[in-house]
Amino acid sequence: MRRRWAGLRQKDLARICNVSVNTLSAIERDAPGVKIETLNRVLSPFGSEVGIRRKPPDPPPWAP
């Protein structure tokens, strides 16, 4: 994770991002149930974010 590359300890990044160390640890372990907003709080100091975008609709099966 970029945290290690940046030389930050979990407790330092957790404080910067205003999340608990347990939450940050869960993200690093790919634990389920983490909200997108929380992920973005952790990614923000690194200039990154996650999101959901709508995929274009599939063409109907009869279309060429």
N, C-alpha and C positions, 0 to 999 in steps of 0.2 A: 504494500500500500504506500501511497505517497507520504503518509505520515512518517514512516521510517526513513524514506528518502530525504525528507525535510529535517530529520533529526529530532522529531518531536516524540515525547512520551504520550501514552494514551491520556493520562490525566491532564497534560498540557493542551492537547488538541480538544479534549472534551470541554475544558474551561473556555477556550477560544470560541468554540462552536455553541456553547451553552447547552450541552447535552451531558448526560451522565456517562461515567466511565463504562458502566454496564451496557448502555446503549451503543457506545462506540465499539465495545468488544463484540456485541451481537452483530453489528454491521460487518466487522472484520471477519467474523466466522460465517457470514452469509446466512444468518439466522432469519427465518421467515417473520413476517409481520411488521417490518420496519416501514414507516410511512415515507412517501416521497419527499415530503417537506423536511423530515429529519435527515434523509440522505442529502438533500440539497444544502442543509445547514452545515453538514460535515464537508461537503465538496466545495462549498463557496470559497473558503480561503485558498483553494488551489485553482480557482478560476474555472471550475467545472460545475455541471448540473445534470440531473436526469429529468426525464419527462415522458409523457405519453403523447403520441401524435396519431391522428387518424390516418389509416392507410387508404390509398385510393380504392374505390370499389372495383371488384373483379368484373370483367366484362361478362355479359350473359353467355351461356354455353353455346348459343346459336350464332354469336357474332364471329366474324372471320378473324 
